[in-house]
Amino acid sequence: MQYKGGGFTFGFGESDIVGTNDLYYKLYRKSTDIKGAIEKRQLSVGKDGFFLERNKERVEHKEIENIFKNFRPLKSKIVRDLDISGGAFIYPVRNSIGGLYELQALDPRSMRIIANKYGEILKYVQQIDANMVEFEADEIFYLTDTFDPDNEILGLSKIENLIYDVMGDNEAMKSNYAFFKNNAVPNSIIILKDGISEDEYKSVITQMKAQFSGGVNRHKVSTNTGIKEIKTIGQSNKDIEFIAPRQFTTDKVCAGLSVPKTILGYHDGVNYSTADNHYRTFIEETIRPLEDLIADKFTEIIAKFFPNENIRFCFVDDRDFDRTAKIDEYSKMLAN
């Protein structure tokens, strides 16, 4: 059996939408809130770097440390892929003698998982255009933080249940753009004079667009010899607002990606105290568990290629939420 991320169908009758990785990545590009929330998660995970430890003591191991020379782009891609597609495919690149050279994150949109009926992964297939590459099951390290309840081989995208909200928000933006672009050409029925020719008809429409389309032509008065009457069937500045549903979409994106609105720069109804609490919750309940998940997978990879080293990968965590301790620390520094 072949499995690929996404593929869940949901909707309302004829408007059903199939959620696929291609769609999820398109929404990531189009939605300011989704892109912003994922970027905050990317920046926060491993912000202070990493270290290696053995028996809970820090150690140096140049060969292993060199494997993570691309640490920051690697961890950012992993976080992005986990959030968007629900899973990250980590490929250990080997050197000329078969040792581990570096780690790469493969694009989930190009990957398929081949498994038997018991859910045992047999191999992975990557296809880019007409080129196809097969990997043995132990050549790829697949990471997911939330399993798909319909198929636990795959991870569950955090964007999947936001599709309608984000697509609706995108349509609202298009509507706003259209309002300004066509603001002086409202929804109207144009009644032309009797007996005009096809060429005269085309000329009237062209003149209408030239004279009234776009914000610079707003509030203009014009005449056109081919028009008998114009009946406006609807125009209101209320159409442009969409405020409540767009705020609701932002709330749902923040909830779906576990990122407080304050982290994205929305400060309505927020003070310093609540902002601190939001940040603390974000780090403790979102970032640290994600760091632990990725660190465990990196440790698993290290163990495979360096079985006798007993080394664990760890993220540096210098975040300190004890404000009283910080104030005391700075007071002592100032006193000296």
GIBEL-V838802 format. One record per pair of residues at least 4 apart in sequence whose C-alpha atoms are under 8 Angstrom apart, sorted by the first residue. I is the first residue (numbers start at 0). GAP is how many residues later the second one is. If there is no record, write none. Layout:
BEGIN
i=I gap=GAP
i=I gap=GAP
END
This chain:
BEGIN
i=0 gap=113
i=0 gap=114
i=0 gap=115
i=0 gap=116
i=1 gap=110
i=1 gap=111
i=1 gap=112
i=1 gap=113
i=2 gap=109
i=2 gap=110
i=2 gap=111
i=2 gap=112
i=2 gap=151
i=3 gap=107
i=3 gap=108
i=3 gap=109
i=3 gap=150
i=4 gap=15
i=4 gap=16
i=4 gap=80
i=4 gap=81
i=4 gap=82
i=4 gap=103
i=4 gap=104
i=4 gap=107
i=4 gap=149
i=4 gap=150
i=5 gap=13
i=5 gap=14
i=5 gap=15
i=5 gap=79
i=5 gap=150
i=5 gap=151
i=6 gap=11
i=6 gap=12
i=6 gap=13
i=7 gap=10
i=7 gap=11
i=7 gap=12
i=8 gap=7
i=8 gap=8
i=8 gap=9
i=8 gap=10
i=9 gap=6
i=9 gap=7
i=9 gap=8
i=9 gap=9
i=10 gap=4
i=10 gap=5
i=10 gap=6
i=11 gap=4
i=18 gap=4
i=18 gap=5
i=18 gap=141
i=18 gap=144
i=19 gap=4
i=20 gap=4
i=20 gap=63
i=20 gap=64
i=20 gap=87
i=20 gap=88
i=21 gap=4
i=21 gap=87
i=22 gap=4
i=23 gap=4
i=23 gap=60
i=23 gap=61
i=23 gap=135
i=23 gap=136
i=23 gap=139
i=24 gap=4
i=24 gap=59
i=24 gap=60
i=25 gap=4
i=26 gap=4
i=26 gap=7
i=26 gap=136
i=26 gap=139
i=26 gap=140
i=27 gap=4
i=27 gap=6
i=27 gap=7
i=27 gap=56
i=28 gap=6
i=29 gap=5
i=29 gap=140
i=30 gap=4
i=30 gap=135
i=30 gap=139
i=31 gap=4
i=32 gap=4
i=32 gap=217
i=32 gap=220
i=32 gap=221
i=32 gap=231
i=33 gap=4
i=33 gap=219
i=33 gap=223
i=34 gap=4
i=35 gap=4
i=35 gap=228
i=36 gap=4
i=36 gap=216
i=36 gap=217
i=36 gap=220
i=36 gap=222
i=36 gap=227
i=37 gap=4
i=37 gap=41
i=37 gap=42
i=37 gap=45
i=37 gap=219
i=38 gap=4
i=38 gap=41
i=39 gap=4
i=39 gap=223
i=39 gap=224
i=40 gap=4
i=40 gap=38
i=40 gap=218
i=40 gap=246
i=41 gap=33
i=41 gap=34
i=41 gap=35
i=41 gap=37
i=41 gap=38
i=42 gap=4
i=42 gap=33
i=43 gap=243
i=44 gap=30
i=44 gap=31
i=44 gap=242
i=44 gap=243
i=44 gap=245
i=44 gap=246
i=45 gap=4
i=45 gap=26
i=45 gap=29
i=45 gap=245
i=45 gap=269
i=45 gap=270
i=45 gap=271
i=46 gap=269
i=47 gap=267
i=47 gap=268
i=47 gap=269
i=47 gap=270
i=48 gap=266
i=48 gap=267
i=49 gap=263
i=49 gap=264
i=49 gap=265
i=49 gap=266
i=50 gap=7
i=50 gap=8
i=50 gap=262
i=50 gap=263
i=50 gap=264
i=50 gap=265
i=51 gap=6
i=51 gap=7
i=51 gap=8
i=51 gap=9
i=51 gap=13
i=51 gap=259
i=51 gap=260
i=51 gap=261
i=51 gap=262
i=52 gap=4
i=52 gap=5
i=52 gap=6
i=52 gap=258
i=52 gap=259
i=52 gap=260
i=52 gap=261
i=53 gap=4
i=53 gap=5
i=53 gap=256
i=53 gap=257
i=53 gap=258
i=54 gap=255
i=54 gap=256
i=59 gap=5
i=60 gap=4
i=61 gap=4
i=62 gap=4
i=63 gap=4
i=63 gap=238
i=64 gap=4
i=65 gap=35
i=65 gap=36
i=66 gap=33
i=66 gap=34
i=66 gap=35
i=66 gap=36
i=67 gap=34
i=67 gap=35
i=68 gap=33
i=69 gap=4
i=69 gap=32
i=70 gap=4
i=71 gap=4
i=72 gap=4
i=73 gap=4
i=73 gap=29
i=73 gap=30
i=73 gap=31
i=74 gap=4
i=75 gap=4
i=76 gap=4
i=76 gap=28
i=77 gap=4
i=77 gap=10
i=77 gap=11
i=77 gap=27
i=78 gap=4
i=78 gap=9
i=79 gap=4
i=80 gap=4
i=80 gap=5
i=80 gap=6
i=80 gap=7
i=80 gap=26
i=80 gap=27
i=81 gap=4
i=81 gap=5
i=81 gap=6
i=81 gap=61
i=81 gap=62
i=81 gap=63
i=81 gap=73
i=81 gap=75
i=82 gap=4
i=82 gap=74
i=82 gap=75
i=82 gap=76
i=82 gap=174
i=83 gap=73
i=83 gap=74
i=83 gap=75
i=84 gap=23
i=84 gap=70
i=84 gap=71
i=84 gap=72
i=84 gap=73
i=84 gap=74
i=85 gap=58
i=85 gap=59
i=85 gap=60
i=85 gap=61
i=85 gap=68
i=85 gap=69
i=85 gap=70
i=85 gap=71
i=85 gap=72
i=86 gap=21
i=86 gap=55
i=86 gap=56
i=86 gap=57
i=86 gap=58
i=86 gap=67
i=86 gap=68
i=86 gap=69
i=86 gap=70
i=87 gap=17
i=87 gap=18
i=87 gap=19
i=87 gap=20
i=87 gap=54
i=87 gap=55
i=87 gap=56
i=88 gap=16
i=88 gap=17
i=88 gap=18
i=88 gap=19
i=88 gap=51
i=88 gap=52
i=88 gap=53
i=88 gap=54
i=89 gap=13
i=89 gap=14
i=89 gap=15
i=89 gap=16
i=89 gap=50
i=89 gap=51
i=89 gap=52
i=89 gap=53
i=90 gap=12
i=90 gap=13
i=90 gap=14
i=90 gap=15
i=90 gap=48
i=90 gap=49
i=90 gap=50
i=91 gap=8
i=91 gap=9
i=91 gap=10
i=91 gap=11
i=91 gap=12
i=91 gap=47
i=91 gap=48
i=92 gap=7
i=92 gap=8
i=92 gap=9
i=92 gap=10
i=92 gap=11
i=93 gap=4
i=93 gap=5
i=93 gap=6
i=93 gap=7
i=93 gap=8
i=94 gap=4
i=94 gap=5
i=94 gap=6
i=98 gap=206
i=99 gap=205
i=105 gap=4
i=105 gap=5
i=106 gap=4
i=109 gap=16
i=109 gap=17
i=109 gap=18
i=110 gap=13
i=110 gap=14
i=110 gap=15
i=110 gap=16
i=111 gap=12
i=111 gap=13
i=111 gap=14
i=112 gap=8
i=112 gap=9
i=112 gap=10
i=112 gap=11
i=112 gap=12
i=113 gap=7
i=113 gap=8
i=113 gap=9
i=113 gap=10
i=113 gap=11
i=114 gap=4
i=114 gap=5
i=114 gap=6
i=114 gap=7
i=114 gap=8
i=115 gap=4
i=115 gap=5
i=115 gap=6
i=118 gap=34
i=120 gap=16
i=121 gap=14
i=121 gap=15
i=122 gap=11
i=122 gap=12
i=122 gap=13
i=122 gap=14
i=123 gap=10
i=123 gap=11
i=123 gap=12
i=123 gap=13
i=123 gap=16
i=124 gap=7
i=124 gap=8
i=124 gap=9
i=124 gap=10
i=125 gap=6
i=125 gap=7
i=125 gap=8
i=126 gap=4
i=126 gap=5
i=126 gap=6
i=127 gap=4
i=134 gap=4
i=134 gap=5
i=135 gap=4
i=140 gap=156
i=140 gap=160
i=142 gap=151
i=142 gap=154
i=143 gap=10
i=143 gap=11
i=143 gap=12
i=144 gap=10
i=144 gap=145
i=144 gap=148
i=145 gap=9
i=145 gap=10
i=146 gap=4
i=146 gap=5
i=146 gap=6
i=146 gap=7
i=146 gap=8
i=146 gap=9
i=147 gap=4
i=147 gap=5
i=147 gap=6
i=147 gap=7
i=147 gap=8
i=155 gap=4
i=157 gap=4
i=157 gap=98
i=157 gap=99
i=158 gap=4
i=158 gap=97
i=161 gap=4
i=161 gap=90
i=161 gap=91
i=161 gap=94
i=162 gap=4
i=163 gap=4
i=164 gap=4
i=164 gap=84
i=165 gap=4
i=165 gap=83
i=166 gap=4
i=167 gap=4
i=168 gap=4
i=168 gap=76
i=168 gap=77
i=168 gap=80
i=169 gap=4
i=170 gap=4
i=171 gap=4
i=171 gap=70
i=172 gap=4
i=173 gap=4
i=174 gap=4
i=174 gap=65
i=175 gap=4
i=175 gap=63
i=175 gap=64
i=176 gap=4
i=177 gap=4
i=177 gap=5
i=178 gap=4
i=178 gap=61
i=179 gap=34
i=179 gap=35
i=180 gap=32
i=180 gap=33
i=180 gap=34
i=181 gap=4
i=181 gap=30
i=181 gap=31
i=181 gap=32
i=181 gap=33
i=182 gap=29
i=182 gap=30
i=182 gap=31
i=182 gap=32
i=182 gap=35
i=183 gap=28
i=183 gap=29
i=183 gap=30
i=183 gap=31
i=183 gap=33
i=183 gap=34
i=183 gap=35
i=183 gap=36
i=184 gap=24
i=184 gap=27
i=184 gap=28
i=185 gap=46
i=185 gap=47
i=185 gap=48
i=185 gap=49
i=186 gap=45
i=186 gap=46
i=186 gap=47
i=186 gap=48
i=187 gap=42
i=187 gap=43
i=187 gap=44
i=187 gap=45
i=187 gap=46
i=188 gap=41
i=188 gap=42
i=188 gap=43
i=188 gap=44
i=189 gap=37
i=189 gap=38
i=189 gap=39
i=189 gap=40
i=189 gap=41
i=190 gap=36
i=190 gap=37
i=190 gap=38
i=190 gap=39
i=190 gap=40
i=191 gap=4
i=191 gap=9
i=191 gap=34
i=191 gap=35
i=191 gap=36
i=191 gap=37
i=192 gap=33
i=192 gap=34
i=192 gap=35
i=195 gap=4
i=195 gap=5
i=195 gap=30
i=196 gap=4
i=197 gap=4
i=198 gap=4
i=199 gap=4
i=199 gap=26
i=200 gap=4
i=200 gap=25
i=201 gap=4
i=202 gap=4
i=203 gap=4
i=203 gap=20
i=203 gap=22
i=203 gap=23
i=204 gap=4
i=205 gap=4
i=206 gap=4
i=206 gap=17
i=207 gap=4
i=207 gap=5
i=208 gap=4
i=210 gap=6
i=210 gap=9
i=210 gap=11
i=211 gap=5
i=211 gap=6
i=211 gap=8
i=212 gap=4
i=212 gap=5
i=213 gap=4
i=234 gap=4
i=235 gap=4
i=236 gap=4
i=241 gap=4
i=242 gap=4
i=243 gap=4
i=244 gap=4
i=245 gap=4
i=246 gap=4
i=247 gap=4
i=248 gap=4
i=249 gap=4
i=249 gap=11
i=250 gap=4
i=250 gap=10
i=251 gap=4
i=252 gap=4
i=253 gap=4
i=253 gap=5
i=253 gap=6
i=253 gap=7
i=254 gap=4
i=254 gap=5
i=257 gap=24
i=257 gap=28
i=258 gap=4
i=258 gap=5
i=258 gap=23
i=258 gap=27
i=259 gap=4
i=259 gap=18
i=259 gap=19
i=259 gap=22
i=260 gap=4
i=260 gap=5
i=260 gap=6
i=261 gap=4
i=261 gap=5
i=261 gap=8
i=261 gap=13
i=261 gap=16
i=262 gap=15
i=262 gap=16
i=266 gap=4
i=269 gap=4
i=269 gap=5
i=270 gap=4
i=271 gap=4
i=272 gap=4
i=273 gap=4
i=274 gap=4
i=275 gap=4
i=276 gap=4
i=277 gap=4
i=278 gap=4
i=279 gap=4
i=279 gap=41
i=280 gap=4
i=280 gap=5
i=281 gap=4
i=281 gap=5
i=282 gap=4
i=282 gap=5
i=283 gap=4
i=283 gap=5
i=284 gap=4
i=285 gap=4
i=286 gap=4
i=287 gap=4
i=288 gap=4
i=289 gap=4
i=290 gap=4
i=290 gap=24
i=291 gap=4
i=291 gap=22
i=292 gap=4
i=293 gap=4
i=294 gap=4
i=294 gap=17
i=294 gap=18
i=294 gap=19
i=294 gap=20
i=295 gap=4
i=295 gap=17
i=296 gap=4
i=297 gap=4
i=297 gap=15
i=298 gap=4
i=298 gap=12
i=298 gap=13
i=298 gap=14
i=299 gap=4
i=300 gap=4
i=301 gap=4
i=301 gap=5
i=301 gap=9
i=301 gap=10
i=302 gap=4
i=302 gap=5
i=302 gap=6
i=302 gap=7
i=302 gap=8
i=305 gap=4
i=321 gap=4
i=322 gap=4
i=323 gap=4
i=324 gap=4
i=325 gap=4
i=326 gap=4
i=327 gap=4
i=328 gap=4
i=329 gap=4
i=330 gap=4
i=331 gap=4
END
